[in-house]
Amino acid sequence: MHDRVDNKKYGELLAEVLPCRIETEEENERYLKIVEKMMDRGAEKFSPEEDKLFDLLVTLIEEFEEEAYPMGNSTPRDMLLFLMEQQDLKQADLLEVFGSKGIVSEVVNGKRAISKTHAKRLAEKFKVSAELFI
């Protein structure tokens, strides 16, 4: 998955960010800001070391948020609607995931289940686990 990682460069990034298990909302916000700044730059521009750091931070954030904000018995559709709301997305923003307005509409309105293929695409789009949509 990762190209060759230069351990010295990766160590310098780690020393700069000092990632550890997130225990407070403030720590979570700090990591979210770092991840957002990285995403604004574009993942395709990441060095192998930045890519590895990004994966680590996302994992730490997901772990904290799953524990701090359990979704309980939410459905894959509930999760999709939640993420759409969080990122201020409209149905049209999901065309590249589902391929047609009709399918987007059916999924969003609960008339169609999210397929495994769509779950994987949604996971990539939202940078979360595909399991949230299955």
N, C-alpha and C positions, 0 to 999 in steps of 0.2 A: 504494500500500500504506500509506504513512504519511500522516497528516493533515499539515497545514502544520507544519513544524518551525521553531521560533524558534531561530535560530543562536546567539543570545546564551545562551539557557537550555541549549541542547545543549552549547555550549562550556564552560559552568560544570559540567555533568555530566562532561564529558570531563576537565576539570581536576581534578575530585574523584577520579575513578577512575584516570586516566592509563593507558588501555588501550594495549597494544602487543603485538607478536607474543610469544606465550608460549614461553619457553625452558626453564623449570624446573618441576618438580612443585609447588613452593611457589607460583609465580605462577599455575599452573593452579588450585590449591586456593583461592587468593585470589579469582580470578574466579568459580569455582564457588560460593563462599559469597555473592558479590554476586548472582549469577543466582538462587540458591536463595531468598535474601531477597526478591528482586523477585517470584519465582514465588509465594511464600507470600502476598504482598500481592494477587496476582491480576493477570494480564495485561490484563484488561478495565479496570483502574484506571490503567493506564500513561498518562502524557502522551505526546504524539507524540515528544518528546525522549527519554523513557525507553524507548519502544518501539524507537527507533533504536539507543540504547545497548545494549539487551537483544540485539537482532539482531547487533550488532557483537561483543559478548562471546561469544554462542553460537557465532558463526563462528570466533572465535579459539580457543575451547575445542575445538571439533570439529577444527580444523586440527591443534592440538597433539596431541589424543588419537589421531587417525588416524595421525599420525607416530610417537607414543610407544608406542601399543598397536595395531599393525597386526593386523587380524582375519584376514589371510591368506585361506584358502579357506573361510571360514565361509559357511554358507548363510543365506538370509533367516530361516529357522526358528531357526538358532543365534543370530542377532542378536536375534530376538524373545525367546528364552529368556534370553539374557544381560541384556537390558534389564529383563525381568520380575524377574529375580533381583536386579538392582541396586536396583530400586525396591520390592522386596518385594511384588510383585503376584501375585495368584492369577488363575486362569482367569476367575473371576467379574468381575474388574476390567476385563476386555476385552469384556464384553457390549456396551457402547455402540459399540465399534469393529466387531465382527463381526455383531451383531444376534441371535445365538442361541447357546445353550450348545453345541449340536451342532457348529456351525462352529468355535467357539473350540477345542473339544476336538480336532476333526480337524486343525486347523492346528497346535496345540501338540504333538500326537502324531505329526506328520509324515505324516498320511494325506491332507492336502489342501494344495495350494500357496496362498500368499498372493496374492490378486488385486491388480490395480493399484489398485482402489478401496480395498481394505483397507490396502494399503501407504501410500496417502495419509493415511488416517485414523490409522494407527499412527504415521506421521511427525509428525502434529499432536499426538497424545497424548504421544509421547516427546520432542518438540521436536528431531527429527533429520531427516536427509534421507530421503525416500521411497526413494531408491536402495538403502538398506540392506536393504530388504525385497523387492526385485525381482530 
